[in-house]
Amino acid sequence: MAVQPHRVTPRSGARPGRRAVVAPDLALLHGPTAGVVELPHRLFWQADRHVDLDNGNLLRWLYETVLREAITVQELQTWLDGPTLRSLWDELYVPAGVRVAWESRHPGLKAVPAAV
């Protein structure tokens, strides 16, 4: 049986007209965390799609791109790593709909307000 993505209301979009796709469990995400990878053309439309994940800025960029562009849970599983996603979450610049969709499915991603 295929893993079904968690989908939320149309307001929780990745891009206009597209709903965010959310992994049902962060433990399913086992993507690369180091080295140079090549994103598929479907996720990134440039001629050179190589990304050096040892560069923290590029690692964050890859996560932002995949979170915004993925249309299947399999893409999320291929390119994202659960523990890495959790550690980068507060630093990622993603559409509000993506953030709402992921945080509603995985409340542990929400930033904990600092104590006053």
N, C-alpha and C positions, 0 to 999 in steps of 0.2 A: 504494500500500500504506500502510495506516495505521500510525502510530508506536505501538508497543506499550509500555505502561508497564513499568517494572521493578518487580516485586513480590517481596516477601520472605516469610519465614515468618509465620504468623498472629500470632506474638508481636510482630511489628513493626507494631502497629496505630496508626492515627491516632486512633481512638476505639474503645471496646469494640465488637467485632463488625465492624469495618471495617479493612481493611489500608491501609497508607500507599501512596499512588501517588507514584512517583518518575520524574522526567524522565530519559530515557536519556542525555541530553547537555545540560549546562548551556548550551551554545551555542544550543540551541533556544529558550531563554527570552528573550523580547523584550518583556515587559510594560512598562507605564508606570512611570516613576521620579519624575515631578514632576507638579504640577497637581492638580486635583480630579477624582476618578473616582467612579463609582457602581458598587458591587458588585452583582451579580445577587442576587435574593432567595434563591436556592438556597444561596449562600455566607454570607449574613448576613441574618437574619430581622427586622431592624428596619424601621420605616417609612422612616426617613432612612438611606440606605445610602451617602451621600457620604463620601468620605475624602480629606483634604487630604494628599497625599504629600509636600508641602514641609515638613510637620511630621514630624520624625524619629521621634517616638513613634508617630504614626499610620502611618507607613511600615512600621515594625517590626510593628505590630499587624496590618496588612493581610497581610504575609508570614506571620505566625503563623496567621492565619485561613485563608488559602489553603492553606498546607501541611497544616493539620489537616482542612479540609473538602473539598478537591478530590477528585473521583472519576475524573477523566480527565486525560490528559496535555495535552489541549487547554486545559483550565482553567489548568493550570500555565503553559503557553505564553502565555496571554492576560494573566495577572495578575502573573507573576514575571519578573524580569530576572536573567540569569545573573550578571553582575558584581556587581549589587546584592545578590543572595542570598549570594554568596561574602563580601562585605564585612560583611554583617549577621549571618552564620551564628552566630558565638559569642554574640551578644546576644539571639538569638531564644529565646523560651520556648515550646517545642513538646513534645508527648508524647515520652517516651523512644523509643517505637516509630518515630515519624517520624524522630527524629534517627538512630537505628540504621539505618533503611532508606536514608536519604539518604547517610549516611557510608559505608555498605557499597558503595553504587553509585558514590559520588564521594569517594574517600578524601582528596582535597585539601581537603575541608571540615573534616576533623578538626582540632581545635586542636593546635598543636605545643607540647609541654610546654616551659616555660622552662628554659633551662640553669641549672644550679646553680653 
